Amino acid sequence: MFKLLKTNLRHLTFRRIFLLAAAAMLLLGIDAGLSMRRNNFFTSEDFIFGVPIVAGVAIFIIAREHSDGTLRTKLTIGYTRPQIFFSFIISSFICMIVLFLCLILPFFMIGGISFSEIMPAGKIAFVFFVIFMVYAAACIGSAAIALCFSRLVVIIAVTVLAALTMAGVGGSAARRLSYPATFMEHEYDARLDEYIASREVPNLEYVTGFNRDILRTLYKASLFTQMRGVDDYVSVFLYRGADVPMEQYVEICRNDTTLDDSDSTILAIRSIYQFPLFALGWIAVSLAAGIIVFRKRNIN
């Protein structure tokens, strides 16, 4: 198993696609760091762009193993299917860690001081743990898909479809959750050319009860909305006009159930500590489904 893992890592890290991916991650980290240092502005966009990069590395390297017959050779010389499957998963995960470091090291070298002035160190560490878990779920999920199919076109199609479905479901859930419970209805007098009265009325689009719990779950389960949730969470600390200290404001939002989570920042504050659990769930599902399919599929 160790020899197989060592061989996989050597093939992965010295492939041109991995070196290009590392360079791209460095550039994304530099861009994010400069944005933080110059403008005190944090956005997850640079980190979101890194997700398809780490997934793409796993996909193309494993697909190459299919096309050049290496996968079949490993079976022929005596390695078991579980050994091959988990060696690729582990080596892809290790490469993901290297690429993640290529992203966050330049970010902290350039913008770390500015970031630490906005957020406490513990919360910064947790924010990047959330991002790391998103990367891990995307990488392991993509690697599992790549091991279940032999043709690169099919692998890419399935991966893209899964990503679009997750983004669509999560984005739709976030949008439905953002509808406020009430809105202001204004009465306009055309003769006076002005609004003469206004009243607060219930919003019929507002989702309540069990249906709202389902939407919250879909919001937390989507890796896409997890990254957007990181943005909303950090934006709380970027906001300077609060009447109470940021730490106290965050605790109020998390614990005061009278506050409506149609506000995206309140929803993010209440959800962010559950994001890694959902990412871990996706990893478990990917591994379980992947090993079942890989053990039964025909490898030519």
C-alpha positions in Angstrom: 0.0 0.0 0.0 2.8 2.4 0.9 4.7 1.6 -2.3 1.5 2.2 -4.3 0.9 5.5 -2.5 4.5 6.6 -3.2 4.2 5.8 -6.9 0.9 7.7 -7.1 2.4 10.8 -5.4 5.4 10.7 -7.7 3.2 10.6 -10.8 0.8 13.3 -9.5 3.3 15.9 -8.3 5.6 15.8 -11.3 2.9 16.0 -13.9 2.6 19.3 -15.7 -1.0 19.8 -14.7 -0.1 19.7 -11.0 2.7 22.3 -11.5 0.3 24.6 -13.4 -2.3 24.1 -10.7 0.2 25.1 -8.0 1.1 28.2 -10.0 -2.5 29.1 -10.4 -3.2 28.7 -6.7 -0.2 30.9 -5.8 -1.6 33.7 -8.1 -5.1 33.3 -6.5 -3.5 33.6 -3.0 -1.5 36.7 -4.0 -4.6 38.3 -5.4 -6.6 37.6 -2.3 -3.8 38.8 -0.1 -3.4 42.1 -2.0 -7.2 42.7 -1.8 -7.1 42.3 2.0 -3.9 44.4 2.4 -4.9 47.3 0.2 -8.7 47.5 0.8 -9.4 45.5 4.0 -11.7 43.5 1.8 -12.2 39.7 2.0 -14.1 37.7 -0.6 -14.3 34.0 -1.1 -14.1 34.3 -4.9 -10.4 33.6 -5.2 -10.9 30.6 -2.9 -13.9 29.4 -4.9 -11.8 29.5 -8.1 -9.4 27.1 -6.4 -12.1 24.4 -5.9 -12.3 23.4 -9.6 -8.5 23.5 -9.8 -8.0 20.9 -7.1 -10.8 18.8 -8.4 -9.4 19.1 -12.0 -6.0 17.8 -10.9 -7.5 14.7 -9.4 -9.7 14.0 -12.4 -7.1 14.5 -15.1 -4.4 12.5 -13.3 -6.7 9.5 -12.5 -8.1 9.7 -16.1 -4.5 9.4 -17.4 -4.1 6.2 -15.4 -7.2 4.8 -17.2 -6.0 5.8 -20.7 -2.4 4.6 -20.4 -3.3 1.2 -18.9 -1.6 1.9 -15.6 -4.7 1.1 -13.6 -5.1 -2.3 -15.2 -1.4 -3.0 -14.7 -1.7 -2.4 -10.9 -4.5 -5.0 -10.8 -2.4 -7.5 -12.8 0.6 -7.3 -10.5 -1.5 -8.1 -7.4 -2.8 -4.9 -5.8 -6.4 -5.2 -4.7 -9.1 -2.8 -5.8 -9.6 -1.3 -2.3 -5.8 -0.7 -2.1 -5.8 1.0 -5.5 -8.9 3.1 -4.7 -7.7 4.4 -1.3 -4.2 5.0 -2.6 -5.6 7.4 -5.2 -7.9 9.0 -2.7 -5.1 9.5 -0.2 -2.6 10.8 -2.8 -5.2 13.1 -4.2 -5.9 14.4 -0.7 -2.2 15.0 -0.1 -1.8 16.9 -3.3 -4.9 19.0 -2.4 -3.2 19.9 0.9 -0.1 21.1 -1.1 -2.3 23.2 -3.4 -4.2 24.6 -0.5 -1.0 25.7 1.1 0.0 27.3 -2.2 -3.2 29.3 -1.9 -3.2 30.4 1.8 0.5 31.0 2.4 0.8 34.0 0.0 -2.6 35.2 1.3 -1.4 35.3 4.9 2.1 36.6 4.0 0.6 39.6 2.2 -2.8 40.2 3.9 -2.5 38.3 7.2 -1.8 41.3 9.4 -4.8 43.2 7.9 -7.0 40.2 8.4 -5.9 39.7 12.0 -7.0 43.3 12.7 -10.5 42.5 11.6 -11.1 39.1 13.1 -9.8 37.2 16.2 -7.2 34.6 15.4 -9.5 31.7 16.4 -12.2 32.7 14.1 -9.8 33.2 11.2 -8.5 29.7 11.8 -12.0 28.3 11.8 -13.0 30.2 8.6 -10.0 28.6 6.8 -10.9 25.2 8.3 -14.3 25.5 6.7 -12.7 26.4 3.3 -10.3 23.5 3.7 -13.1 21.0 4.3 -14.9 22.3 1.2 -11.7 21.7 -0.8 -11.3 18.2 0.8 -14.9 17.3 -0.1 -14.5 18.5 -3.7 -11.2 16.8 -4.2 -12.2 13.4 -2.7 -15.6 13.5 -4.4 -14.0 14.2 -7.8 -11.4 11.5 -7.3 -14.1 9.0 -6.4 -16.0 9.9 -9.6 -12.9 9.6 -11.7 -12.3 6.1 -10.3 -15.8 5.0 -11.2 -15.6 5.8 -14.9 -13.0 5.2 -17.5 -13.7 7.9 -20.1 -12.5 11.4 -19.4 -15.6 13.0 -21.1 -17.9 11.0 -18.8 -15.9 11.9 -15.7 -16.0 15.6 -16.5 -19.7 15.5 -17.4 -20.7 13.7 -14.2 -18.5 16.0 -12.0 -19.8 19.2 -13.6 -23.4 17.9 -13.3 -22.9 17.2 -9.6 -21.3 20.6 -9.1 -24.1 22.5 -10.9 -26.8 20.5 -9.1 -25.2 21.3 -5.7 -24.8 25.0 -6.6 -28.3 25.2 -8.0 -30.0 23.5 -5.0 -28.0 25.4 -2.5 -28.4 28.7 -4.3 -32.2 28.2 -4.6 -32.4 27.3 -0.9 -30.5 30.5 0.1 -32.7 32.6 -2.1 -35.9 31.2 -0.6 -34.5 31.7 2.9 -33.8 35.3 2.1 -37.5 36.2 1.7 -38.4 38.4 4.7 -41.4 37.5 6.9 -43.0 40.9 6.2 -42.7 43.8 3.9 -43.9 47.4 3.8 -46.9 48.1 1.6 -47.3 51.8 0.6 -50.4 53.6 -0.5 -49.9 56.2 -3.2 -52.2 59.2 -3.9 -51.9 60.2 -7.5 -53.6 63.5 -7.0 -51.1 64.6 -4.3 -48.3 62.7 -6.1 -47.0 61.2 -2.8 -47.3 58.2 -0.5 -49.9 58.9 2.1 -49.8 55.7 4.2 -47.8 52.6 4.7 -48.3 49.4 6.6 -46.4 46.2 7.3 -48.0 43.1 5.7 -47.1 39.4 5.8 -45.0 38.0 3.0 -46.8 35.1 1.5 -43.5 33.8 0.0 -41.9 33.5 3.5 -41.2 29.8 4.3 -41.9 28.6 7.8 -41.9 25.4 9.9 -40.5 22.1 8.6 -40.1 23.4 5.1 -37.8 26.1 6.4 -35.7 23.5 8.2 -35.4 21.6 4.9 -34.2 24.7 3.2 -31.6 25.4 6.0 -30.3 21.8 5.6 -29.9 22.2 1.8 -28.2 25.6 2.4 -25.7 24.0 4.8 -25.2 20.9 2.6 -24.2 22.7 -0.6 -20.4 23.4 -0.8 -21.2 26.4 -3.0 -23.4 28.1 -0.3 -20.8 27.1 2.3 -18.3 29.3 0.5 -20.8 32.1 0.2 -21.6 31.7 3.9 -18.0 32.3 4.7 -18.3 35.6 2.8 -21.4 36.6 4.8 -19.7 35.5 8.1 -16.6 37.6 7.5 -18.6 40.6 6.4 -20.0 40.9 9.9 -16.5 41.7 11.1 -15.8 44.1 8.2 -18.9 46.1 9.3 -17.7 48.9 11.5 -21.0 50.5 12.4 -22.4 48.0 14.9 -23.8 49.3 18.2 -22.2 46.4 20.1 -18.7 44.7 19.9 -18.4 42.2 17.0 -17.9 39.2 19.3 -21.1 40.1 21.3 -23.0 40.8 18.1 -22.1 37.3 16.7 -23.2 35.6 19.9 -26.5 37.6 19.9 -27.2 36.5 16.3 -26.4 32.9 17.1 -28.5 32.6 20.2 -31.4 35.0 19.8 -34.1 33.0 18.1 -36.3 36.1 17.7 -33.9 37.3 15.0 -35.0 36.2 11.5 -32.4 34.3 9.5 -33.7 35.8 6.3 -30.7 38.1 6.8 -27.9 36.2 5.1 -25.3 37.2 7.8 -27.5 35.8 10.6 -28.0 32.6 8.6 -24.2 32.3 8.1 -23.5 32.9 11.7 -25.9 30.2 12.8 -24.7 27.7 10.2 -21.0 28.1 9.8 -20.1 25.7 12.7 -22.1 23.0 11.0 -20.5 23.4 7.5 -17.6 21.1 8.2 -19.9 18.3 9.3 -21.8 18.5 6.1 -18.6 18.5 4.1 -17.4 15.4 6.1 -20.8 13.8 5.2 -20.1 14.4 1.5 -16.7 12.8 1.9 -18.2 9.7 3.6 -20.8 9.4 0.9 -18.2 9.8 -1.9 -16.0 7.1 -0.4 -18.8 4.7 0.2 -20.3 5.0 -3.2 -17.0 5.2 -4.9 -15.6 2.0 -3.4 -18.8 0.1 -4.1 -18.8 1.1 -7.8 -15.0 0.7 -8.2 -15.0 -2.8 -6.9 -17.6 -4.0 -9.4 -16.7 -2.0 -12.5 -14.9 -3.5 -15.4 -11.3 -2.2 -15.9 -9.8 -2.8 -19.3 
